[in-house]
Amino acid sequence: MPTHRRSGGWGRRSIDRRQFLKETAGTAVAVSSLGALMAACGNDGSPSRSVAAIEVASPENPVTLDLFDDNPSIDSGLEPEAGPLRIFNWSEYIWLRVVKDFEEEFGVEVEITTFQNMSEGVAKLRAGGTDFDVFFPTIDQVPKLVAAKLLQPLNLSYVPNLKANVWPDLVDPFYDQGSRYTVPYTTYTTGVAYRTDMVSEDVGSRTNPYDIFWDSQYSGKVGIYDDYREVMSMIMLRNGHTDINTGDPEILEETKQDLLSLIDDVRVKTTIDGAYSGLPEGKFAVHQAWSGDMIASPFYMPRGEDPSVLRYWTPPDGRGSVGNDLISIPRSSQNPVLAHLFLNYMLDNDVAFKNFSWNGYQPPITAMDPATLVSDGYVLETLESAIVLPQNVSRGYRQLALLPEVDARWQSIWSEFKAGA
Amino acid sequence: MKPGGMRLPRGFWRLFALPGVLWLVAFFVVPFYAIAAVAMGRLDPLFGTSAPVWNPIEWDTTILTDVLSDIAGGGIFQTVFFRTCLYVVIAVAMCLLIGYPVAYYIARHGGRLKVLLLLLVIAPFWINYLMRMLAWINVLQDDGYVNRILMFVGLLDAPRSWLDGQPSTVVLGLVYGYIPFLILPLYAALDRIDQRLIEAARDLGASSWRAFTKVTLPLSKQGILAGSVIITLPMFGDYYTPDLLSQSPRTSMFGNQIDFFIHSGTGEATGATLALVLSGFVSLLMIYYLVSVARSSREASS
């Protein structure tokens, strides 16, 4: 499964206003991660042999997730529980102040547990040791989680902010028609970030801006994400293929050659923090970037340096890679009413703005007018292109779940790249 | 049997090995078995993740055979494996070239400063490995001190890019990280050499150099071997030195591959298999070392 932009592998290097160092993966290489698997052995892994084929949702093929009799939603009109509310999220993906405000408003305690990548999160959820109340999945995991009955269907009477505040395209999204199990959290695009003091050209005015990753004049200063879906779909978009979930052998072979050529042509580096941390530090001239990383990047500029050198390019007509993250409620939640109220809280306009000011990743709130985000100081004027527009969501290209055989082929290309072979 | 002493049951003293054995079983045998269970386990049909299979009869060895044939037959794992071996061999050689004189000096000429010198060798370890490597990144930047000093001295005309996927930087990082582990056992071995043996050699007409090569060096062989083993084994599995000092696939080591597959969601079985293969390989080296020690102790006692 794809690593998420917040997955850090052995640990992210975060500086400045975010915590300095996350936990290191330490010296235990393979054995430490086996702990999660040992825990999973209690359930012996699989919940059931999947009988229903998992449909791959896409904008052309919207999917309505199944509801099950033995997994009902909660009744309406109940009183919220006393808590504590257990949130299970990516590390550093929600502002603790926002969480604290929730605690004060509802008079409950909140405990946050974090994961570094989606497979870790899903494994923990499946292991069932802790009863989380709120979980932040990615779109491709949702059908599997629903089939395994790990998420509970939402009772949207508790979440009026969804219809009131959220972009219409995401109130009834293609991956979860009717928002039966999820509400959106943030949206983002993937593009090219660069520094004007190291890149003298206007990247957007090239015939093919993605070519800059292969430009040997920036050799040694080029970075891409350590994420096979992001990188390979970027290469496909560079070569003009709009189906970034394809299993076509010719396209994959072409992608592989382009990918391998990066190693020697530009001495490419793979990072997960290169856009928001490495680029401001000057380690990179060009780096693949998520829009949210770039909006947050000015805060990582070393003191005294001018953040207006940071720029972000994404196809201006919205025809680039786009995505969004979700919030859901696990079935085993002990505080489902409170969890619903938390979802509603996160979709509140003021809360969403507040979280955005720290996070950088844009929530799909209609009140968030791209025109005012710059003038209100949320986004630097030079990074205006990092603002996600509502029309991006329908026009952009989505990274969807891959069929297992296709995924295996993608992964083998990526592992060949990672081995430097 | 001590006269008038208590008669202890047979094997009483062997019981003192029990905590160690329990520790080994709990923290080595069981996790190792878990890795094997995942490496030869099955795929969960819904999530595509690896699930361990505990019964050895049901083990599925397809991934193991795939990986082994890849290593034997020129696949990507073979490239990484050879690259790792190359880096480790060079790094250990450099550690010996640098560490042996240091250990020799401290042991034979340290005198009153011996403790202080040893302390200085160990002092970097008060800061953990990750922090020291981060410091190296800082120092090796294009505008960092290494480049500045080298340019000032005149060895470099322009700043050299140390951190963009240079194997030399990774090897230097490995040397830096592991050399104290070599110096200490080497020092212990050299310290143990009886000064009178060397004096005897000198008395019998050997020059300093010949005294060294004919007496000191052979007597320190066990120390060299012990120190080399202590650093070689973890070096093979090292993954954050290349990860920090060069985030490039060009210098990807075996440990990086394990790390990559374990975190790839669906490749956990491959990662576990790679870990098994690495353990197996490293065990061979370990067995060689143990046999050599056993043989030399037999020679010493005979």
Chai-1 contact restraints between the chains, C-beta under 6 A:
chainA,res_idxA,chainB,res_idxB,connection_type,confidence,min_distance_angstrom,max_distance_angstrom,comment,restraint_id
A,M1,B,G265,contact,1.0,0.0,6.0,A-B,restraint_1
A,G9,B,H263,contact,1.0,0.0,6.0,A-B,restraint_2
A,T24,B,L130,contact,1.0,0.0,6.0,A-B,restraint_3
A,V29,B,G237,contact,1.0,0.0,6.0,A-B,restraint_4
A,V29,B,G255,contact,1.0,0.0,6.0,A-B,restraint_5
A,V29,B,I258,contact,1.0,0.0,6.0,A-B,restraint_6
A,A30,B,I35,contact,1.0,0.0,6.0,A-B,restraint_7
A,A30,B,I258,contact,1.0,0.0,6.0,A-B,restraint_8
A,A30,B,I262,contact,1.0,0.0,6.0,A-B,restraint_9
A,A30,B,A275,contact,1.0,0.0,6.0,A-B,restraint_10
A,V31,B,P31,contact,1.0,0.0,6.0,A-B,restraint_11
A,S33,B,I262,contact,1.0,0.0,6.0,A-B,restraint_12
A,L34,B,A34,contact,1.0,0.0,6.0,A-B,restraint_13
A,L37,B,V38,contact,1.0,0.0,6.0,A-B,restraint_14
A,L37,B,P52,contact,1.0,0.0,6.0,A-B,restraint_15
A,M38,B,A34,contact,1.0,0.0,6.0,A-B,restraint_16
A,C41,B,P52,contact,1.0,0.0,6.0,A-B,restraint_17
A,G45,B,D44,contact,1.0,0.0,6.0,A-B,restraint_18
A,G45,B,A51,contact,1.0,0.0,6.0,A-B,restraint_19
A,S46,B,D44,contact,1.0,0.0,6.0,A-B,restraint_20
A,R49,B,P45,contact,1.0,0.0,6.0,A-B,restraint_21
A,S50,B,P45,contact,1.0,0.0,6.0,A-B,restraint_22
A,S50,B,L46,contact,1.0,0.0,6.0,A-B,restraint_23
A,S119,B,G265,contact,1.0,0.0,6.0,A-B,restraint_24
A,K144,B,L46,contact,1.0,0.0,6.0,A-B,restraint_25
A,K144,B,F47,contact,1.0,0.0,6.0,A-B,restraint_26
A,A148,B,L46,contact,1.0,0.0,6.0,A-B,restraint_27
A,G220,B,S161,contact,1.0,0.0,6.0,A-B,restraint_28
A,G220,B,D164,contact,1.0,0.0,6.0,A-B,restraint_29
A,I263,B,P249,contact,1.0,0.0,6.0,A-B,restraint_30
A,I263,B,R250,contact,1.0,0.0,6.0,A-B,restraint_31
A,R267,B,D164,contact,1.0,0.0,6.0,A-B,restraint_32
A,R267,B,G165,contact,1.0,0.0,6.0,A-B,restraint_33
A,K269,B,Q247,contact,1.0,0.0,6.0,A-B,restraint_34
A,K269,B,S248,contact,1.0,0.0,6.0,A-B,restraint_35
A,T270,B,Q247,contact,1.0,0.0,6.0,A-B,restraint_36
A,T271,B,Q247,contact,1.0,0.0,6.0,A-B,restraint_37
A,P404,B,G48,contact,1.0,0.0,6.0,A-B,restraint_38
A,E416,B,I76,contact,1.0,0.0,6.0,A-B,restraint_39
A,F417,B,P249,contact,1.0,0.0,6.0,A-B,restraint_40
A,K418,B,P249,contact,1.0,0.0,6.0,A-B,restraint_41
A,K418,B,F260,contact,1.0,0.0,6.0,A-B,restraint_42
A,A419,B,I76,contact,1.0,0.0,6.0,A-B,restraint_43
A,A419,B,V80,contact,1.0,0.0,6.0,A-B,restraint_44
A,A419,B,S252,contact,1.0,0.0,6.0,A-B,restraint_45
A,G420,B,P249,contact,1.0,0.0,6.0,A-B,restraint_46
A,G420,B,R250,contact,1.0,0.0,6.0,A-B,restraint_47
A,G420,B,S252,contact,1.0,0.0,6.0,A-B,restraint_48
A,A421,B,I76,contact,1.0,0.0,6.0,A-B,restraint_49
A,A421,B,T79,contact,1.0,0.0,6.0,A-B,restraint_50
